[in-house]
């Protein structure tokens, strides 16, 4: 990719543009000017997530996200947070199956600080990584697991459903949080080796969006990141391909202390980056995207068998995406009755397809979500990184809206017919173990 290669996309993106550059060490850089407000967003995606982990060492990618905030050669302890927040900025990091990202939104005149900080930890984290910082963050992650997964109602549903939808040994079989046993087993050498392999400039994309001077910004990127050596030891992620459907209905009943009965289910859907994934997104929006959706109208409004019903898409590039169904039952209603109603609605949708009004509403909803995301400097920086890392082309972020608007009702019907079927469902049925006040639960759910 030549330095300064520029591409402009007008359709559906409000005339947003991005330029692409590459440093000699392989770091890809994407710049997008936006002088509406005096802020700049910095986003760094590393091409490493839980799919790159091996059995017995799950959770390393997420543990590393935490270690990256523990200091580097020139930034001690909690200094990254302190410096960014002291300069009026905000920051965080997240881990998924497919990537780990770090991001700051700064007043425009503090952009150089954010670039220096990101470069310092990319280039010198190992200088600060010791047993104490590893132990500290291992405990933080284990505590996060308790608070967000193990000790909250329905907290392990996502973990259980992905384990059912992706068979044992599949790179997406385990979720990014990792297991307690694996977190305990991770050694300092495991952590150092992981960092050397994946936290290299040639395994990353840096996007900078906002009130920037591109020439000055590139000069800073070259100054701070240019001397960090590349690393060629990374193995490609294991193959995540699977048959289009599960081939049978998988079912697990979970008896737990939860507020109400629930049906949660995962359907295998097309890979992200395809027309079929966009069609699936529209199908799930029509079926379960909000209070005007078919499932909400049927289960909550008409039958009153549920207090909440939603259906969303978890887009994945390296494995089939997941359609995610979540229905909380009304007091006294058994899950099989809900399941029968869901199957009836899905079969009717597969048979008839969407109405013109439903298509228009769903496309408008997804268009609004996309444009809202691209309108903020942080949202646009994240999407530019996503399309660069997962699909090799950041410009695709600027035409995503147009692709959604081009999908036809027939394509939406076809994906529903092929995939939203009982033999492509991993179902999780929650049965409360303790008696709960069903009326109170309904009122709480309805208020959400």
C-alpha positions in Angstrom: 0.0 0.0 0.0 1.7 3.2 -1.1 2.1 6.1 1.4 -0.7 8.6 1.2 -3.0 6.4 -0.9 -6.4 8.2 -0.6 -9.9 6.9 -1.3 -13.1 8.8 -1.0 -16.5 7.3 -0.7 -19.6 9.4 -0.9 -22.5 7.0 -1.0 -24.3 6.6 2.3 -21.4 7.9 4.3 -22.0 11.6 4.3 -18.9 12.3 2.2 -16.5 10.9 4.9 -13.0 10.1 3.7 -10.0 8.1 4.9 -6.4 7.9 3.9 -4.2 4.8 4.4 -0.5 4.6 5.1 1.9 1.9 6.1 5.2 2.2 8.1 8.3 0.3 7.2 7.7 -2.0 10.3 4.3 -3.0 8.9 2.0 -0.8 11.1 -1.1 0.2 9.1 -2.3 3.7 9.7 -5.7 5.1 8.7 -6.5 8.9 9.0 -9.9 10.5 8.7 -10.1 14.3 9.1 -13.2 15.8 10.8 -13.0 19.4 12.0 -16.5 19.7 13.4 -15.3 19.6 17.0 -11.8 20.0 18.5 -11.3 16.4 19.5 -9.3 13.5 18.1 -9.9 9.7 18.5 -7.1 7.2 18.5 -7.9 3.6 18.0 -5.5 0.7 17.9 -6.7 -2.8 16.9 -4.4 -5.8 17.5 -5.2 -8.8 15.4 -5.5 -11.1 18.4 -8.6 -12.4 20.3 -9.7 -15.5 22.1 -9.8 -17.4 18.8 -6.0 -17.3 18.7 -5.7 -19.0 22.1 -4.9 -22.7 22.7 -6.5 -25.2 25.0 -5.3 -24.8 28.6 -4.4 -21.2 28.1 -7.8 -19.5 27.5 -8.3 -15.9 28.7 -4.7 -14.7 27.8 -6.0 -12.2 25.2 -8.3 -10.6 27.8 -5.8 -10.8 30.6 -3.4 -8.9 28.3 -5.9 -6.2 27.7 -5.7 -5.5 31.5 -1.9 -5.8 31.6 -1.6 -3.1 28.9 -2.9 -0.6 31.6 -0.3 -1.7 34.2 2.6 0.5 33.0 5.4 0.4 30.4 9.0 1.5 30.3 8.3 5.2 30.7 4.8 5.1 32.2 4.6 3.7 35.7 1.7 1.8 37.3 -1.7 3.4 36.5 0.0 6.3 34.6 -1.8 5.6 31.3 -5.2 6.4 32.8 -3.8 9.3 34.9 -2.2 11.0 31.9 -5.1 10.7 29.5 -7.7 11.7 32.0 -5.6 14.5 33.4 -5.4 15.9 29.8 -9.2 15.8 29.5 -9.4 12.6 27.6 -11.2 9.2 28.0 -9.9 5.7 27.3 -10.5 2.0 27.5 -9.8 -1.3 25.9 -11.9 -4.4 25.0 -11.3 -8.0 23.9 -13.4 -10.1 21.6 -13.1 -13.5 19.8 -11.4 -11.8 17.0 -9.4 -8.8 18.2 -8.2 -6.7 21.1 -8.6 -2.9 20.9 -7.4 0.2 22.8 -8.8 3.7 22.3 -8.5 7.3 23.5 -10.6 10.3 22.7 -8.6 13.5 23.4 -8.8 17.2 23.1 -7.2 17.7 19.6 -4.2 19.5 21.1 -3.4 16.4 23.3 -3.3 14.0 20.3 0.5 13.6 20.5 0.2 12.4 24.1 -2.2 9.6 23.2 0.1 8.5 20.3 3.2 8.5 22.6 1.4 6.5 25.3 0.2 3.8 22.8 3.6 3.5 21.2 5.3 3.3 24.6 3.3 0.2 25.6 3.5 -1.4 22.2 7.2 -1.0 22.2 8.1 -1.5 25.9 5.4 -3.3 27.9 7.8 -6.2 28.7 10.1 -3.8 30.6 7.3 -3.3 33.2 5.7 -6.8 33.1 6.6 -8.7 36.2 5.1 -11.3 38.6 3.5 -8.6 40.7 1.6 -6.9 37.8 0.6 -10.3 36.4 -0.8 -11.4 39.8 -2.6 -8.1 40.3 -4.4 -8.2 36.9 -5.0 -12.0 37.1 -7.0 -11.2 40.3 -8.8 -8.3 38.6 -9.9 -10.6 35.7 -11.0 -13.4 38.0 -13.1 -10.8 39.9 -14.6 -9.5 36.7 -15.5 -13.1 35.8 -17.3 -13.4 39.2 -19.1 -10.1 38.9 -20.2 -10.3 35.2 -20.6 -14.0 34.6 -20.7 -16.3 37.6 -22.6 -14.3 40.2 -25.3 -12.6 38.1 -28.6 -14.1 36.8 -28.2 -15.6 33.3 -24.5 -14.5 33.5 -23.1 -17.6 31.9 -25.7 -17.9 29.1 -23.3 -16.5 26.5 -20.6 -18.9 27.5 -22.9 -21.9 27.5 -24.5 -21.0 24.2 -21.2 -20.4 22.3 -19.9 -23.7 23.7 -23.0 -25.4 22.2 -23.0 -23.6 18.8 -19.2 -24.1 18.3 -18.1 -27.7 19.0 -15.3 -28.7 21.4 -11.9 -27.9 19.8 -13.3 -25.0 17.7 -11.5 -21.7 18.1 -14.7 -20.0 19.1 -15.8 -22.7 21.6 -14.6 -20.6 24.5 -15.4 -17.0 25.3 -12.7 -14.2 25.8 -13.2 -14.1 29.6 -11.4 -17.5 29.9 -11.7 -20.1 32.7 -10.6 -19.7 36.3 -8.3 -22.7 36.0 -6.6 -21.4 32.8 -6.2 -17.9 34.3 -4.5 -19.6 37.4 -2.2 -21.6 35.1 -0.9 -18.7 33.0 2.8 -18.0 33.8 4.9 -14.9 33.3 6.6 -16.6 30.4 3.2 -17.4 28.8 2.3 -13.7 29.0 5.7 -12.5 27.7 5.6 -14.9 24.7 2.0 -13.9 23.9 3.0 -10.2 23.9 6.0 -10.8 21.7 3.9 -12.7 19.2 0.8 -10.5 18.9 1.7 -7.0 20.1 3.8 -6.2 17.1 3.3 -3.2 14.8 2.8 -5.6 11.8 -0.1 -7.2 13.6 -2.0 -3.9 14.3 -4.0 -1.1 12.7 -3.9 2.4 14.1 -6.7 4.8 13.2 -6.8 8.5 14.0 -10.0 10.4 13.4 -11.0 14.0 14.1 -9.6 17.5 14.2 -6.1 16.5 12.9 -3.4 17.8 10.7 -2.6 14.7 8.6 1.0 15.6 7.9 1.8 16.4 11.5 -0.1 13.3 12.7 1.8 11.0 10.4 5.1 12.6 11.5 4.2 11.8 15.2 3.2 8.2 14.2 6.5 7.7 12.5 8.4 9.3 15.4 6.9 7.2 18.1 6.0 3.9 16.3 8.5 3.8 13.5 11.4 2.3 15.5 9.3 -0.6 17.1 10.5 -3.8 15.5 8.1 -6.1 13.7 7.6 -9.8 14.7 7.0 -12.7 12.3 6.2 -15.5 14.8 2.5 -15.3 14.6 0.5 -18.4 13.5 -2.7 -17.7 11.6 -5.8 -18.4 13.7 -7.2 -22.0 13.4 -9.9 -22.6 10.8 -13.3 -21.6 12.2 -15.4 -22.8 9.3 -18.4 -25.1 10.1 -21.5 -26.5 8.3 -24.1 -23.7 7.7 -26.5 -25.3 10.2 -25.9 -27.2 13.5 -28.0 -30.1 12.0 -30.1 -30.7 15.1 -31.7 -28.9 17.9 -29.3 -28.8 20.9 -30.9 -28.1 24.3 -29.7 -27.6 27.8 -31.8 -26.9 30.8 -30.2 -24.7 33.5 -31.7 -24.7 37.0 -30.5 -21.6 38.7 -31.7 -18.8 41.0 -33.0 -16.5 38.3 -35.9 -14.0 38.4 -37.9 -15.8 35.7 -38.0 -18.6 33.3 -36.1 -17.8 30.1 -35.4 -19.1 26.6 -32.1 -18.1 25.1 -30.9 -19.5 21.8 -28.1 -19.2 19.3 -28.5 -19.8 15.6 -25.6 -20.2 13.2 -25.7 -17.4 10.6 -23.5 -16.2 7.7 -20.0 -14.8 8.2 -19.6 -11.1 8.6 -18.5 -9.2 5.5 -21.1 -10.9 3.3 -24.4 -9.8 1.8 -26.0 -12.7 3.6 -24.8 -11.3 7.0 -26.4 -8.0 6.2 -29.6 -9.8 5.1 -29.5 -11.8 8.4 -29.1 -8.5 10.3 -32.3 -7.1 8.7 -34.2 -10.4 9.3 -33.3 -10.3 13.1 -34.2 -6.6 13.3 -37.6 -7.3 11.8 -38.1 -10.3 14.0 -36.7 -9.1 17.3 -35.2 -5.6 17.1 -37.2 -3.5 19.5 -40.9 -3.1 20.5 -42.2 -3.0 16.9 -40.7 -6.4 16.1 -42.7 -9.5 15.3 -41.5 -11.5 18.3 -42.2 -8.6 20.7 -45.6 -8.1 19.3 -46.5 -11.8 19.5 -45.0 -12.8 22.8 -45.2 -9.6 24.9 -48.1 -7.7 23.5 -50.5 -10.4 22.1 -49.8 -13.6 24.1 -48.4 -11.9 27.2 -46.3 -15.0 27.6 -43.1 -13.0 27.9 -42.0 -9.7 29.5 -39.1 -9.2 27.1 -38.2 -10.6 23.7 -35.2 -9.7 21.5 -33.2 -11.1 18.6 -29.8 -9.7 17.6 -26.8 -10.5 15.5 -23.3 -11.2 16.8 -21.2 -10.6 13.7 -18.1 -12.8 13.3 -15.7 -12.9 10.5 -13.7 -16.1 11.2 -16.6 -18.3 12.0 -20.4 -18.4 11.5 -22.0 -15.3 13.1 -24.5 -16.0 15.9 -28.2 -15.0 15.9 -29.0 -14.4 19.6 -32.5 -14.9 20.9 -33.4 -13.8 24.4 -36.9 -14.2 25.8 -37.9 -13.8 29.5 -41.1 -15.5 30.4 -44.1 -14.0 32.2 -44.9 -15.5 35.6 -46.3 -19.0 35.4 -45.7 -19.5 31.6 -43.7 -22.6 30.6 -40.9 -22.3 28.1 -42.2 -24.9 25.6 -45.2 -22.6 25.0 -42.8 -19.7 24.2 -40.7 -22.0 22.0 -43.7 -23.1 20.0 -44.7 -19.5 19.4 -41.2 -18.5 18.3 -41.0 -21.4 15.9 -44.4 -20.4 14.5 -43.3 -16.8 13.9 -40.0 -17.9 12.3 -41.7 -20.4 10.0 -44.3 -17.7 8.9 -41.5 -15.3 8.2 -39.5 -17.8 6.2 -42.7 -18.6 4.2 -43.9 -15.1 3.6 -40.8 -12.9 3.9 -40.9 -9.3 5.2 -43.6 -6.8 4.3 -42.4 -3.6 2.4 -43.1 -1.6 5.6 -41.0 -3.9 7.7 -38.1 -3.8 5.2 -38.2 0.0 5.1 -38.3 0.3 8.9 -35.5 -2.2 9.5 -33.2 -0.6 6.9 -33.9 2.8 8.4 -33.1 1.4 11.8 -29.8 -0.1 10.7 -28.9 2.9 8.7 -29.5 5.2 11.7 -27.3 2.9 13.9 -24.5 3.0 11.3 -24.6 6.7 10.7 -24.7 7.4 14.5 -21.5 5.3 14.8 -19.7 6.9 11.9 -20.7 10.4 13.1 -18.7 10.2 16.3 -14.9 10.3 16.0 -14.5 7.3 18.3 -17.1 5.2 16.5 -15.6 5.9 13.1 -12.1 5.2 14.3 -13.3 1.8 15.6 -15.1 0.9 12.4 -12.1 1.9 10.2 -9.9 -0.4 12.4 -12.5 -3.2 12.2 -12.7 -3.3 8.5 -8.9 -3.0 8.1 -8.1 -5.9 10.5 -10.9 -8.3 9.6 -11.4 -7.5 5.9 -8.2 -5.8 4.8 -9.9 -2.6 3.7 -10.9 0.3 6.1 -12.8 2.0 3.2 -15.5 -0.6 3.6 -16.6 1.1 6.8 -17.6 4.1 4.8 -19.9 2.1 2.4 -21.5 -0.2 5.0 -24.7 1.8 5.1 -25.1 1.5 1.3 -24.6 -2.3 1.4 -27.5 -2.6 4.0 -29.8 -0.5 1.8 -29.1 -2.7 -1.3 -30.4 -5.9 0.3 -33.7 -7.1 -1.2 -36.7 -8.7 0.7 -36.0 -11.9 -1.1 -32.5 -12.1 0.3 -33.9 -11.5 3.8 -36.5 -14.2 3.3 -33.8 -16.6 1.9 -31.5 -16.3 4.9 -34.4 -16.8 7.3 -35.6 -19.9 5.5 -32.1 -21.4 5.4 -31.0 -20.6 8.9 -33.7 -19.7 11.4 -34.9 -23.3 11.8 -35.2 -25.6 14.8 -32.4 -27.8 13.5 -30.0 -24.9 13.6 -30.6 -23.9 17.2 -28.7 -24.3 20.4 -31.3 -23.6 23.1 -30.8 -22.8 26.8 -33.8 -23.1 29.0 -33.6 -21.4 32.4 -35.8 -22.8 35.2 -35.8 -20.9 38.5 -34.8 -22.9 41.5 -36.2 -20.5 44.1 -39.7 -19.1 44.2 -39.6 -15.5 43.1 -42.3 -12.9 43.1 -43.4 -13.3 39.5 -45.5 -10.1 39.5 -42.7 -8.0 40.8 -40.3 -9.5 38.2 -42.7 -8.6 35.4 -43.0 -5.1 36.6 -39.2 -4.7 36.8 -38.7 -6.2 33.3 -41.4 -4.1 31.8 -39.8 -0.9 33.3 -36.5 -1.6 31.5 
